[in-house]
Amino acid sequence: MIVVLENKFQIDLSKPIDISIPLTNTDENPIAWYIEKPVIEPVVFDDWIGKVSEGKSSTNFNNIFFNPHGHGTHTECLGHITNDFYSINQSLKQFFFTAKLITVEPEKIEGDFVITKKQISKALNSSNFSKTEAIIIRTLPNQKDKKSRKYSNTNPPYLSEEAAVFIRESEIQHLLIDLPSVDREHDEGKLVAHKAFWNVKDTHNLNEDARFEATITEMIYVPDEIEDGNYLLNIQIVSFENDASPSKPILYALETFDK
């Protein structure tokens, strides 16, 4: 199926570009935040096992135990950091967005690797869209082991508070990144980038201009062959009433055409 965007781009929906990391119960699954790998196993009742290959069941019938924040690609709403409960299923009501993919190499600042406002500003400067609704950040080096990396206690790169403020002030609603968090791993609970992006000043008493519809998607993977530039983005989530859900962000390439 071919669709038209802004009366100047055509999109082939039969050619999706999946930038999510699948969730598995193997050692290949990425892990963050000091937890173990996911568990996917058949239900067992006495001598009955919910697994066809075991000869005890006509169906495969698995339980799955995982954490959306620590076990792969996930999309979260501001309920991730607030005292009151807010659900990603209630926050994310639209699923297609204009998006810009950028690649940055975090700068070494006081021993950490940080994505700065200057880098984001420079990368966003050129866009054919009247408005970019989402930003997708691919970091360098872009090794394939991002798909299976064990991030706990490694101090991964993160987004500076100023960069997060700039993204918010650029009216970008959806931030996607190939790191386990937009914030520093050990930051004493400050979460300055999360708060800056969602415009949350007090997590116990939200200000009226907090960004309830904005989302952050972490732990994506964008292969090198996918070029920087403008895309149509589809964010797919599970209908969990939770602050976050495992997600499947999909990009669609844009082709200009003559009317």
Buried (B, 14 or more C-beta within 10 A) or exposed (E): EEEEBEEBBEBEEEEEBBBBBEBBBEEEBBBBEEEEBBEBEBEBEEEEBBBEEEEBBEEEBEEEEBBBBBBBBBBBBBBBBBEEEBBBBEBBEEEBBBBBBBBBEBBEEEEBBBBBBBBBBEBBEEEBBEEBBBBBBBBEEBEEEBBBBEBBEEEBBBBBBBBBBBBBEEEBBBBBBBBBBBBBBEEEEEBBBBBBBBBBEEBEEBEEEBBBEBBBBBBBBBEEEBEBBBBBBBBBBBEEEBBBBBBBBBBBBBEEEEE
